[in-house]
Amino acid sequence: MATSRGCKGWAARVTCLAVLCAMAVPASAAGGGGGGRSGTAPGESDKDYQAAVGAIKAERYAEAIPLLTAYVARAPADANGENWLAFAYRKSGQLDAAFDHYGKALAIDPDHRGAHEYIGEAYLMAGNLPKAEEHLRILDRLCFFPCEEHSDLKKAVAAYKASTGVATAPTK
């Protein structure tokens, strides 16, 4: 690790670790980003992918589904494509298809923060709080520093508990 070379002393090591972690955090988009692996997503140059992302951002989920279905058929190893497709299905109320594609995204990239957040939200829609909390715990492990995906799912779990009258465990 880089902290052993050029980062001497406790304060310098903490600073180096923070810089290394910041460089390793990938930029994320609302539905597709947040993956655990870095690099340019294959879909960034695909016209169907781009049109689908535009449709999702405009909340035209049904329009995005066939575009992303065609895209993931061409790019079956793109976790972001699977995550966007699952997101569109979830927002369209098609939870079975959403769970299928979130599962595919997580099989491709088990550390995909966006997929963990959104599958957790899908589990809340399905009334499965324990599975949502399981993905919240995974995000807690993946997000060494606070991350949006963890914060958003944590808020969704709290709102779900408040709306269903489920008692929240006291914090330490």
N, C-alpha and C positions, 0 to 999 in steps of 0.2 A: 504494500500500500504506500501511497505517496507520503503519508504522514511520517514515515521513518526516514525519509530523505528530504531535507530542506525544511522540516518543521520540527524544530527542537524546542523543548520546554512545553509545559502544560497549556499555556494560553495560545501558543503558536499552533499546537496540535489541534486544539478546538477550532481555531480559525481555519486551518487547512481542511479539517473535516467538514466544516460548514460550507466552504467553497466547493469542495468535491461533491457534496450532496446536492448543492444548488445546481451544479453543472450536470448532474445525473438526472434531475427531475425533468421529464419530458413535458413539453407544452401540451395542453389538452384542450379539446373542443368540447362543447356541451355533451354530445352523445358519443363521439368516437374516440376521443383522446383518453388520456389517463392510463395508458398501457404501461406495463412494466418494462418493456423493451424499447430502446431508443432507435432512432432512425426515421427516415422519411417513409410515410405510409405509401404503399403502392397506389392507393386510390387517388392520391393528390393530382395525378395526371390523367385520370380516367373520367370521361365525360358523363357517364352514368352516375358514378360516385359523386362527382361535383354537383350534378343536377339533383341528386337525392339529398345531399346535405343541404342544399338551398331549399328544397321542399320541406325538409324537417325544420329548418330554422324559421320557415314561414308557417309552420304547424300544418302542413299538407301531408300528413303521414301516409295516407292511402296512395298518394302519388309517388312517394319515395319507395314503397315496398317492391314494386316490380323492377325499378331501376337497381335497387340494391340486390335483389334476387339475381338479376343478370350479372351484376358485378361480382358477387361472391362466388358465382359459378365459374367465373374467369380467374378469380383470385382467392382460392379456397384457404390460403394460409394467412389472410389478412384479418387479424382479430378486430381491428377497428371497423372494417366492413361488416363483420358479423354483429358487432356491438351496435352499430347504427341500425342495422336491419332489425335486431331485437328491440331496440328503442322505438322504432316506427311501429312494430307490431304491438308493443306494450301500450303506446299512446293511442293506438287504434282499438284497444280493448281485447286484443287477441293474445291472451296470456300464454296459452299452450305453445304457440309459435314463438313468442318472445322467450320463454324458458328454453326452448330448443336452441335458439340462436345465441342466447347468453351462454349456454353450455358450450357451444362451439367456440365462442370467443375465448372462454376461460380454458378450454382444452388447448387452444393455440397459444395463449398467453395467460398462465395461471395467476400472474401478478397484475392483470389489467384492472387498474383501479376503477375506471369508468364502468366496466362490466360488473364489478362487485357492487358498486353503488346502485346501479340500475336493476340488477337482479334482486338486490335487497328490497328496493322499492316495489318491484313486481311481486315479491313474496308478501309484502304488506297489503298490496291490492288483493291478493289471494287469501288474506287472513292468516298467513303463516308467520307469526312473529318470531318463533325460534329460528327459522331459516334466515330471516332478515337480520336477526342479531348475530347469527353465525358469520354473515358477510361483513357486518360491522366490526366484529372481532378481527377478521382477516384484514380489513382496511386499517384497523388500529395497528396491526403488525407491519403492514406495508408502508404506512405513512409515518416515517421516523419523525418528521416535522409535521405540523398540522397541514392537512391537505383538504381541498374543497370537497372531494368525494366522501371522505370520512365525515366532515362537518355536515354535509347535506343529508347523508343517510342517518346520522345521529339525530338530526332535527326531525326527519321523517318518522323515525322510530318513536321519538318522544311525542310527536303529534298523534301518531297511531295509538300509543298507550293512553294519552289524554282523551282521545275520542272514544275509546272502547272501555275506559275505566280500569285498565290494567295498571296495577300499582308499579311504580318505578322503584327499583332498589335504591336505598340511600347511598349516596356517594361517600367515599372515605375522606 
